[in-house]
Amino acid sequence: MEIKIEKVSKTFGKKQALEDISLTIPSQSCYGLLGPNGAGKSTLMKIITGVILDYSGDVVVDNQKLNRNLPAIQRKIGYVSQEISLEPTLSAQDNLMFFGRMYGLSGSTLKERVAQVLAQVGLTNRRKDLIHTYSGGMKRRINIGVALLHQPELLIMDEPTVGVDPQSRNYIFELIRSLKASGTTIIYSSHYMEEIQTLCDELALIDEGQVVEAGSLTAIRKRHTKSSVFVKGADLSADNLAQYGLVHEQKGGFTVETETPLQTLQQISSALQTSNLVVEQLEISQSNLEDIFLSLTGSSLRDHNE
Ligand SMILES: Nc1ncnc2c1ncn2[C@@H]1O[C@H](COP(=O)(O)OP(=O)(O)OP(=O)(O)O)[C@@H](O)[C@H]1O
């Protein structure tokens, strides 16, 4: 399912949550929305899902305008919102049966889908346990299972790993990989660059309601990566290094920006040897998505207390 977002804007009162967003999400890809809290990721996902109906611009799904064909398109979408919504006094299996009926499934089809989904999220053995006995990660997996019951062509997942233990996170990652392999289009939001780098084919960096960059990871890296040499040592100072390039103090050491990292590394290495300075770390480093985001927006992806 291909999704074209064309000049989409959304305001809440005086707050401009999205401003003139244009993106193309290719069919059968995993597309990442990466940005800090409040960037506008959830708002964009809610527009594509049809939760938010009053926006300007167009969302075009497989060449059909979303707002003109909403019910038909919605039937092909699975949406995992940030909040988990399950009935805590029912078992996992009964939750899935309940939501399955709401999707219009019934009889043996419903039972088969519930069994398949339980296997997909790795919770067949725990299917009869009540949801309130589940860990946060297990609840999240069932919540994702609910969104998969009607075999959607497009799965929209809003920060699905927040508050999730590593084991459940791995289940979620594996599930995304297998859904993608079977042709599902996935839109995945996060403020963790590692998740987007691992899972997504393409991504948009979003900040303050605007797309600051979009494309494949390789293309974004090519456009913005600055190579540099990182050096750390007890008696080093920025003055020792200024002759080799622009110096930033970082992670207890210094980053020297340079067009010729190998040569710079060799020069720094021999200068340090000559002056007998103790070196703890000396290496070439490349910008990651976090660095690129910082250089484009001046702000970081995560809150400082994370
Ligand atoms: N219903 C609403 N009413 C008023 N303001 C809203 C509403 N929903 C979102 N906003 C505001 O719009 C901006 C974008 O919010 P949004 O939830 O889309 O961001 P986000 O990138 O998904 O971040 P988070 O991960 O924190 O949800 C924020 O400033 C938010 O406070």
The ligand as a Tripos MOL2 file, in Angstrom:
@<TRIPOS>MOLECULE
LIG
   31    33     1     0     0
SMALL
NO_CHARGES

@<TRIPOS>ATOM
      1 N1         -5.3480   16.9110   20.9570 N.pl3     1 LIG1
      2 C1         -4.3960   17.8340   21.0790 C.ar      1 LIG1
      3 N2         -4.6880   19.0570   21.5560 N.ar      1 LIG1
      4 C2         -3.7420   20.0110   21.6570 C.ar      1 LIG1
      5 N3         -2.4460   19.8410   21.3160 N.ar      1 LIG1
      6 C3         -2.0890   18.6430   20.8420 C.ar      1 LIG1
      7 C4         -3.0420   17.5740   20.6990 C.ar      1 LIG1
      8 N4         -2.3800   16.5030   20.1900 N.ar      1 LIG1
      9 C5         -1.0970   16.8780   20.0230 C.ar      1 LIG1
     10 N5         -0.9210   18.1610   20.4040 N.ar      1 LIG1
     11 C6          0.3420   18.9240   20.3440 C.3       1 LIG1
     12 O1          0.8640   18.8120   19.0360 O.3       1 LIG1
     13 C7          2.2780   18.6210   19.0600 C.3       1 LIG1
     14 C8          2.6320   17.3230   18.3830 C.3       1 LIG1
     15 O2          2.1960   16.2370   19.2050 O.3       1 LIG1
     16 P1          2.3550   14.7070   18.8130 P.3       1 LIG1
     17 O3          1.6980   13.9010   19.8790 O.co2     1 LIG1
     18 O4          1.9140   14.5040   17.4160 O.co2     1 LIG1
     19 O5          3.9340   14.5210   18.8940 O.3       1 LIG1
     20 P2          4.8000   13.2040   18.9110 P.3       1 LIG1
     21 O6          5.9600   13.4550   18.0090 O.co2     1 LIG1
     22 O7          3.9640   12.0270   18.6020 O.co2     1 LIG1
     23 O8          5.3150   13.1270   20.3920 O.3       1 LIG1
     24 P3          4.9370   12.0890   21.5430 P.3       1 LIG1
     25 O9          5.8450   10.9540   21.3300 O.co2     1 LIG1
     26 O10         5.2480   12.8580   22.7970 O.co2     1 LIG1
     27 O11         3.4830   11.7520   21.3690 O.co2     1 LIG1
     28 C9          2.6790   18.6820   20.5360 C.3       1 LIG1
     29 O12         3.0780   19.9910   20.8310 O.3       1 LIG1
     30 C10         1.4040   18.3280   21.2580 C.3       1 LIG1
     31 O13         1.3760   18.8970   22.5400 O.3       1 LIG1
@<TRIPOS>BOND
     1     1     2 1
     2     2     3 ar
     3     2     7 ar
     4     3     4 ar
     5     4     5 ar
     6     5     6 ar
     7     6     7 ar
     8     6    10 ar
     9     7     8 ar
    10     8     9 ar
    11     9    10 ar
    12    10    11 1
    13    11    12 1
    14    11    30 1
    15    12    13 1
    16    13    14 1
    17    13    28 1
    18    14    15 1
    19    15    16 1
    20    16    17 2
    21    16    18 1
    22    16    19 1
    23    19    20 1
    24    20    21 2
    25    20    22 1
    26    20    23 1
    27    23    24 1
    28    24    25 2
    29    24    26 1
    30    24    27 1
    31    28    29 1
    32    28    30 1
    33    30    31 1
@<TRIPOS>SUBSTRUCTURE
     1 LIG1         1 GROUP 0 **** ****
